[in-house]
């Protein structure tokens, strides 16, 4: 079972106004609830676990030793988020002894796959040119299969839906398009750009840039990996593309958070089942949002617990970058470093 929580403000503070209640949260606010209090429960906004112990060598100086994975400071918890209306959404009651992993990762921007192709000095005049685009990997993200998600799915910002007919059962797809050779290389470059932008399929997949000597072709969508070959049919000559930037998914981008949000909703609301009529559901992820990502993984008894047959449950938390509140609970107070995720194993 996977649940997804989105937070854009400080955590619900411990003992807010002396009225700790499980349903106090306003929409989109995140809270950590502990069932240890004698009153039946309370919010907490400090460490779920600790990593420092006194090493015993000098009781008066407070010498400490940092242990690799830490020890739990709470007994039973729930992760809770205020919802658009009605009761908040929450995890099942999690015994902290069942938690096996906690991860923390800072936002890191996605890198779209980009290649450069440089026409040969002889690819001009009356030569017949053919551009081959070889799509090695198509996007497999959830947003590329559902309606009305192109705004976030298109990382170029043009709201183009990836053309689904490009998907196929082989390991690549080759798309050919004729290109007019120009009077000079820079004119040929312009003609390549015109050919791509003028083709509905290619324009939905790629953006282009030029600097008179070559063309940069950039994938619009996450997960797309491709290469290009410019064929001079007249002179029987090929020019292959060079990778400028390889696709890297990054962490906490809007398309990743929205994907997780929709997938979790589909599982919990049965939106994948077409017997159900469309539902009006509060959306929390918007185009351009960036998040730090935290995850709690815990054991589930699949014979008797909330999801039959499951071994693990996960609570994924996306916190708007710069809010920096969840770190106090799940990363011993430290802000995660971009590109260097932290993992605690228990």
C-alpha distance (Angstrom), angle and dihedral (degrees) to the residues before:
residue distance angle dihedral
X1 . . .
X2 3.78 . .
X3 3.79 123.2 .
X4 3.80 125.2 -175.1
X5 3.80 127.1 -151.2
X6 3.81 127.0 -171.5
X7 3.81 121.3 -157.8
X8 3.81 130.2 -177.3
X9 3.79 102.3 166.5
X10 3.78 142.7 46.4
X11 3.79 116.0 -63.0
X12 3.77 121.3 -94.0
X13 3.78 101.0 -85.1
X14 3.79 123.1 -122.1
X15 3.78 112.4 -95.7
X16 3.83 95.0 4.1
X17 3.80 105.3 -160.4
X18 3.80 87.7 -25.2
X19 3.79 90.4 -76.3
X20 3.79 105.7 107.1
X21 3.78 107.2 177.8
X22 3.76 129.0 160.6
X23 3.83 92.5 -127.3
X24 3.82 98.1 47.2
X25 3.80 96.2 104.1
X26 3.78 120.7 113.6
X27 3.80 117.6 -138.8
X28 3.80 114.3 -62.8
X29 3.79 94.2 5.0
X30 3.79 116.3 129.3
X31 3.75 127.5 -142.0
X32 3.79 139.3 176.1
X33 3.79 113.4 -139.9
X34 3.79 124.8 -160.5
X35 3.78 122.8 -162.3
X36 3.78 93.0 -158.9
X37 3.80 97.5 92.4
X38 3.79 118.3 102.4
X39 3.81 89.0 -126.1
X40 3.79 90.0 65.1
X41 3.77 98.9 -97.8
X42 3.79 147.0 -7.1
X43 3.79 141.3 -168.6
X44 3.79 118.4 -106.6
X45 3.81 130.0 -169.7
X46 3.79 101.9 -178.3
X47 3.78 133.9 79.2
X48 3.79 121.0 -32.0
X49 3.79 87.1 -165.1
X50 3.79 139.4 9.7
X51 3.78 132.8 -138.5
X52 3.81 103.7 -169.4
X53 3.82 126.1 86.9
X54 3.76 131.6 174.0
X55 3.76 106.1 -103.9
X56 3.81 93.6 -144.3
X57 3.79 96.0 -126.5
X58 3.78 96.2 109.2
X59 3.78 118.7 13.9
X60 3.81 93.1 -172.0
X61 3.80 99.7 53.9
X62 3.79 98.9 48.8
X63 3.81 94.3 -125.0
X64 3.80 109.8 -176.6
X65 3.76 137.0 -166.8
X66 3.80 122.2 -150.5
X67 3.79 114.6 -131.6
X68 3.77 120.0 -149.2
X69 3.78 102.7 -120.5
X70 3.77 108.0 16.6
X71 3.78 137.6 -137.1
X72 3.80 130.2 -95.2
X73 3.80 120.9 -102.4
X74 3.80 95.4 -171.9
X75 3.78 131.8 55.6
X76 3.81 106.8 -153.3
X77 3.81 125.6 8.5
X78 3.79 144.5 171.5
X79 3.81 129.6 -157.2
X80 3.81 108.7 -136.8
X81 3.82 135.6 -173.2
X82 3.78 128.6 -170.9
X83 3.78 110.6 -119.5
X84 3.78 133.5 -148.5
X85 3.77 92.6 -95.2
X86 3.76 137.2 -8.6
X87 3.76 124.6 12.5
X88 3.81 123.0 -3.0
X89 3.78 122.2 -105.0
X90 3.78 116.1 -111.2
X91 3.76 144.6 172.9
X92 3.77 120.4 -109.5
X93 3.80 115.0 -91.8
X94 3.80 103.4 -72.6
X95 3.78 119.7 -153.6
X96 3.79 103.0 -143.4
X97 3.79 88.6 -139.2
X98 3.83 85.6 68.2
X99 3.82 94.0 55.5
X100 3.80 108.9 107.8
X101 3.79 102.3 172.1
X102 3.80 142.8 15.1
X103 3.81 121.1 -171.6
X104 3.79 132.1 -171.4
X105 3.81 125.5 -169.2
X106 3.81 132.5 174.0
X107 3.78 121.9 -131.9
X108 3.79 113.0 -83.8
X109 3.80 120.8 -178.7
X110 3.79 120.3 -119.0
X111 3.79 118.9 -110.9
X112 3.80 115.2 -140.6
X113 3.80 117.4 -140.5
X114 3.81 109.9 -100.8
X115 3.79 132.5 -178.2
X116 3.80 133.2 -176.2
X117 3.78 124.7 -142.0
X118 3.81 121.2 -169.8
X119 3.81 117.8 -163.0
X120 3.78 115.3 -132.5
X121 3.79 115.1 -107.5
X122 3.80 87.5 -112.5
X123 3.82 95.4 54.8
X124 3.81 92.4 99.7
X125 3.76 141.3 91.4
X126 3.80 117.8 29.9
X127 3.83 95.6 -13.6
X128 3.79 116.3 132.5
X129 3.82 110.6 -126.9
X130 3.78 130.6 -166.9
X131 3.81 123.8 -168.4
X132 3.80 116.8 -151.6
X133 3.80 119.1 -162.4
X134 3.80 111.2 -165.8
X135 3.80 111.4 -163.3
X136 3.80 106.3 -155.8
X137 3.80 98.1 175.5
X138 3.77 128.5 21.6
X139 3.80 122.5 -155.2
X140 3.77 114.0 -87.9
X141 3.79 96.6 -174.3
X142 3.78 120.3 129.4
X143 3.81 92.1 -122.9
X144 3.80 91.2 65.7
X145 3.80 91.4 62.5
X146 3.79 102.4 46.2
X147 3.79 133.2 71.5
X148 3.80 126.3 -101.7
X149 3.81 97.0 14.8
X150 3.81 100.1 104.2
X151 3.81 92.1 103.6
X152 3.80 91.0 67.3
X153 3.82 98.0 26.4
X154 3.82 93.9 58.9
X155 3.79 103.3 74.2
X156 3.80 91.0 -167.9
X157 3.80 90.5 67.7
X158 3.81 96.0 -120.6
X159 3.84 95.9 110.1
X160 3.80 94.1 -125.7
X161 3.80 117.7 162.1
X162 3.80 113.7 -134.4
X163 3.84 106.3 -110.5
X164 3.78 103.8 -110.6
X165 3.80 93.7 -155.2
X166 3.80 87.3 72.4
X167 3.80 88.3 72.3
X168 3.78 112.8 95.4
X169 3.79 141.9 161.9
X170 3.82 95.4 -108.6
X171 3.78 126.2 80.8
X172 3.79 94.2 -104.6
X173 3.78 144.3 15.8
X174 3.82 123.9 -139.9
X175 3.81 119.4 -152.5
X176 3.81 117.9 -171.8
X177 3.78 126.1 -161.7
X178 3.78 131.1 174.5
X179 3.81 117.9 -120.5
X180 3.80 128.1 -163.3
X181 3.80 114.1 -127.8
X182 3.79 112.8 -126.9
X183 3.78 133.0 -138.7
X184 3.83 88.2 -101.4
X185 3.81 136.1 10.4
X186 3.80 92.3 -94.6
X187 3.80 89.3 55.6
X188 3.81 90.4 49.9
X189 3.81 88.1 51.8
X190 3.80 89.6 53.3
X191 3.80 90.7 49.0
X192 3.83 91.6 52.3
X193 3.78 89.7 53.2
X194 3.80 91.2 47.4
X195 3.80 91.4 49.6
X196 3.82 92.8 52.1
X197 3.80 96.0 44.0
X198 3.79 91.2 45.2
X199 3.80 93.6 54.4
X200 3.81 111.8 82.7
X201 3.80 94.7 -148.1
X202 3.80 97.2 45.6
X203 3.79 92.8 41.6
X204 3.81 89.4 55.3
X205 3.81 89.6 53.6
X206 3.81 106.6 38.1
X207 3.77 146.3 35.9
X208 3.81 121.2 -154.9
X209 3.80 138.4 -148.8
X210 3.80 130.7 -179.0
X211 3.79 140.0 -168.1
X212 3.84 97.0 -169.0
X213 3.83 94.3 -95.8
X214 3.80 101.2 58.6
X215 3.80 145.0 5.9
X216 3.81 124.7 -118.7
X217 3.80 111.6 -150.7
X218 3.82 115.4 -164.4
X219 3.81 128.8 -170.5
X220 3.78 114.1 -122.1
X221 3.81 96.0 -153.4
X222 3.78 135.6 59.5
X223 3.78 115.4 -102.4
X224 3.80 97.6 22.4
X225 3.82 112.9 132.9
X226 3.79 120.0 179.4
X227 3.77 147.1 148.7
X228 3.80 134.1 -149.8
X229 3.80 135.2 -140.9
X230 3.80 124.0 -166.0
X231 3.79 109.4 -152.6
X232 3.79 121.1 -161.2
X233 3.80 99.1 -154.3
X234 3.79 93.0 -174.4
X235 3.80 96.1 54.4
X236 3.83 96.3 28.9
X237 3.80 91.7 -123.7
X238 3.82 132.2 139.6
X239 3.79 131.6 -155.2
X240 3.79 116.8 -166.1
X241 3.78 126.1 -153.0
X242 3.79 124.8 -111.4
X243 3.80 122.2 -138.1
X244 3.79 111.1 -113.2
X245 3.82 96.8 175.8
X246 3.79 128.8 4.1
X247 3.79 118.9 -139.4
X248 3.80 112.9 -93.6
X249 3.83 118.9 177.5
X250 3.78 97.3 -149.3
X251 3.80 121.0 -166.7
X252 3.78 134.9 -77.9
X253 3.80 98.3 7.8
X254 3.80 119.2 155.4
X255 3.82 93.0 -108.7
X256 3.81 91.5 53.6
X257 3.79 94.9 47.5
X258 3.81 92.4 44.5
X259 3.80 90.6 49.1
X260 3.79 91.5 52.8
X261 3.80 91.4 44.5
X262 3.81 93.2 53.0
X263 3.79 95.3 42.8
X264 3.79 92.1 50.3
X265 3.80 89.7 47.9
X266 3.80 91.7 50.0
X267 3.77 90.6 53.8
X268 3.80 96.7 44.6
X269 3.82 98.7 37.5
X270 3.82 97.3 35.3
X271 3.82 90.3 -124.6
X272 3.80 88.7 152.8
X273 3.81 89.3 66.0
X274 3.80 109.6 85.8
X275 3.79 92.1 -155.1
X276 3.80 86.2 79.0
X277 3.78 121.7 82.3
X278 3.82 118.7 -126.3
X279 3.77 113.4 -79.0
X280 3.78 131.4 -148.5
X281 3.79 104.8 -125.2
X282 3.80 129.7 174.4
X283 3.81 111.8 -106.4
X284 3.79 117.0 -147.0
X285 3.82 103.6 177.5
X286 3.80 117.6 73.9
X287 3.79 132.9 -175.2
X288 3.79 111.4 -77.8
X289 3.80 96.7 18.8
X290 3.81 115.7 141.5
X291 3.78 124.9 -161.0
X292 3.76 145.8 -174.5
X293 3.79 109.4 -128.4
X294 3.80 128.0 -137.2
X295 3.77 128.4 175.7
X296 3.80 134.7 -168.9
X297 3.81 116.2 -162.0
X298 3.80 117.7 -166.1
X299 3.79 137.9 172.7
X300 3.79 120.5 -100.2
X301 3.78 124.6 -161.5
X302 3.78 97.9 -132.3
X303 3.80 92.8 -164.2
X304 3.80 96.3 57.5
X305 3.79 109.6 7.2
X306 3.81 135.5 89.0
X307 3.81 98.5 -72.8
X308 3.77 118.8 39.3
X309 3.78 115.3 -129.5
X310 3.80 94.7 11.7
X311 3.78 123.7 129.4
X312 3.79 99.7 -174.7
X313 3.77 138.5 26.8
X314 3.79 126.1 -160.7
X315 3.78 133.7 -155.6
X316 3.80 109.2 -159.7
X317 3.80 115.6 -164.2
X318 3.80 123.1 -165.0
X319 3.80 111.6 -167.2
X320 3.80 120.6 -171.5
X321 3.80 107.5 -104.5
X322 3.78 112.0 -98.4
X323 3.80 95.9 25.2
X324 3.82 89.9 98.0
X325 3.79 99.3 -178.3
X326 3.81 103.1 115.8
X327 3.82 89.7 59.9
X328 3.80 88.8 71.4
X329 3.79 89.8 61.6
X330 3.80 103.5 32.2
X331 3.82 106.8 24.9
X332 3.83 103.9 39.3
X333 3.80 90.6 -104.4
X334 3.81 97.5 -56.6
X335 3.80 123.9 126.0
X336 3.83 108.3 -125.1
X337 3.79 116.7 -114.3
X338 3.82 118.0 -122.8
X339 3.79 110.6 -107.6
X340 3.81 93.0 14.4
X341 3.82 110.5 83.8
X342 3.79 117.7 -166.9
X343 3.80 122.6 -135.7
X344 3.80 127.6 -167.2
X345 3.81 117.8 -168.2
X346 3.78 122.6 -162.1
